[in-house]
Each structure stands twice: as structure tokens, then as C-alpha cells.
Amino acid sequence: MTTLTLADGPATFLLTPRPAGDGVEVCAPLPHGLTPDDAVPLRAHQVRAGDLVIADFPDDFPDASGAPRICDHLLYPYPADPHALSACPCEGCEECEDFDESGFNAPHTTTDRDARWVCLAPSTSDEPCGVYFRNAPLAVIPAATVQTRARRTTP
């Protein structure tokens, strides 16, 4: 288990080993021999293009215990393609439609929507976009690490 902390706060986050084997919630393996030990904690708005998003952390309201938040591994990690929610190139996925139906598509709310949310992965199939609250903590493997490891493992 890896303990992560963000530079901007005292909260701690636990990155557990990725579920593997024959279980129901089996995660796809990380590419190029990468492991959760290669991950760093970032806020969603800090994620850059090509960073590999591998886990998020469930919402947790601060309490006096200071207990660490335990990760939820993404079943299929993905390279980030961050952009403003109002500029989402998807073809109207369920996630974006929910924002539009909630009134976030009105001209006076577009700035507010982009200030609060970020899309890290536009929908390319039936899956919804990867939309996160901009300050949501995530575990990502930086693009540079992914590229370096890919060069080492590619014949």
C-alpha cells in the first residue's frame, strides 16, 4: 500500500494494490510494467495530457479522526485528455447531458461550470466522459514516467 499526500493539504490517501485475478472487480493491468508505486497524487485540474489516471478517492467529509481516504481503482486506467467541461468534444454522453439538464449549459453558468469541473477523458463509446470536480484528488502516473517505461519495454 502506498500513502500519498497532496502538497496543499494535510489529508492522506491510501493507494492499495490493483485488484487482479478472478474476482468480479478485476482491474486491467497497467501498461509497460507500471505499478501503483509509480503514481503521484494530483488534483483533477493539475492532470496534464498523457498522464495515466489510475484511481480516484471517494468523497469524504473532514472528520476529527484524520483517517486516510482509500482509493477506488479505475477498472480501465486511461491517458488524460483534459479540457474545460464546456468544450467537451463528446457526442452528448450521459454525464454531459446531466450537466446540461441541470442548467449548467446556460451562458451565465458556463464560467461557473468550467471553474468547478474538468473533463479528463471525453467519451468515445457508450461510456460517460471522465468528469471530476476540479479539486478532486486522483492518483496518476505522469506522462513522462509512462513514456520512459514504454521506451524500456518496447523492443
Summary of the structure (lengths in Angstrom):
residues: 155
radius of gyration: 16.5
end to end distance: 30.9
largest distance: 52.5
contacts: 418
relative contact order: 0.24
helix: 28%
strand: 28%
